[in-house]
Amino acid sequence: MPTYDYRCSKCDHTWELFQSIKAAPVKKCPACGKSSAKRVIGPGAGIIFKGSGFYQTDYRSESYKKGAEAAKKSEEKASGKGDGDGKSSTKSES
């Protein structure tokens, strides 16, 4: 359930109210008792990511991954690094 900000247009009293999304907005001001309260759009909450990191590539679609793999294979084939079947072979020189 979200917390809503309210402000009275008569006495400028502001307060927060924890209520259901389905609940009707409150009209009565708890300070002056008049029915002139309005729901105010709040600043919202910030998002803080903690941990080793979140990257743009973490949640790529399968079609993007397949396209990137195909592009990598064709690049290797064009530069002569691959053996043509998409698998890189490493040769040690003595």
PyMOL commands that set and color helices and strands:
alter all, ss='L'
color gray80, all
select helices_A, chain A and resi 56-59+62-79
alter helices_A, ss='H'
color red, helices_A
select strands_A, chain A and resi 3-8+14-18+37-40
alter strands_A, ss='S'
color yellow, strands_A
deselect
rebuild
show_as cartoon
